[in-house]
Amino acid sequence: MNVRRLIPTAALAGAVALGATALTACSGAAAGTGGGDDGKVGVTASFYPMAFLAERIGKDHVKVDSLTKPGVEPHDLEITPRQTGQLGESDVVVYLKGLQPAVDKAVSLSGVKNVVDASTLTELEAHGPSGHDHGAEGHTEGEGEGHDHEHEHGEAGRDPHVWLDPAKYAEIAKGVGAALEKADPDHAADYKKNTDQLVGELTTLDAEFKDGLKNTASRTFITTHSAFGYLAERYGLDQEAISGVDPESEPSPARMKELQGLAKQENVSTVFFETLASDKTARTLAADTGLKTDVLDPLEGITDKSQGADYFEVMRSNLKNLQKALGAK
């Protein structure tokens, strides 16, 4: 299991002051923060899915900087003094509370007026290793039996991976668009137009997944960690994760044995791994059960190993890989 190190409050507060002082000495544009001399709105995003929304909605009116650089597993992010200062200088901050504890702490101390918390823009649910909601029908007020406490995220162990459901991601897009309109009313019409266009593209993607996964030989897929609970729920699939929502956690021998039996029972053909975390456990399980391996990308970051250059390309690659693994007809 990862050890997530939080910056002590006193140290973080000092870093805010230090970072803000250092950044004041140079232009916002040069430092990768506020709009600076170019007049653009300075947006700081916590990681790729939030940065993608800001870039697609803001376009030429914004300058977006991500706290999580390409290739870095976002769950493990540690905030540097420079990044803390960057938050304080931003015009808008877009993040997802509950995914990155260090970011949550830094945002709470940043003093930024326009803060967009994606977790407030759509309803979060608690998904365990099986990918199912562990509460009342549809939504939870707490945790159900069997929830993996060791891998909790967010309030009441809610699953933060909402961007993998295009419909929920569209809800977040609308909130980001509204925040940019508020921060930069002179370009509100452009933000509204760009938001509508993006939501339309996400609606099309949602339809592609529904149609592409409608008729399959199997409804169950096995993946490295339980990032795909929302996607599975949206399209009537069953996610079985080797570990919980922490991609680096080690599965128990009992869980591995359980998955071996489930693979035979549910006609599973493939064990999925991802690009930003180790594929060791996925390949071990596949070897023990005679299954194939393939990539199912949780889209926490884009690198040269990603099966696509942006959110839409990678999601469509995920769809193709799921169709192949599940025997889509």
Helices and strands as residue ranges (DSSP letters): H 9-24, H 28-31, G 36-38, E 41-45, H 48-58, G 59-61, E 62-66, G 74-76, H 81-89, E 92-95, H 101-110, E 114-117, G 118-120, G 149-151, G 155-157, G 162-164, H 166-183, G 185-187, H 188-212, E 220-225, H 229-234, E 238-243, H 253-265, E 270-273, H 280-289, E 292-295, H 311-326
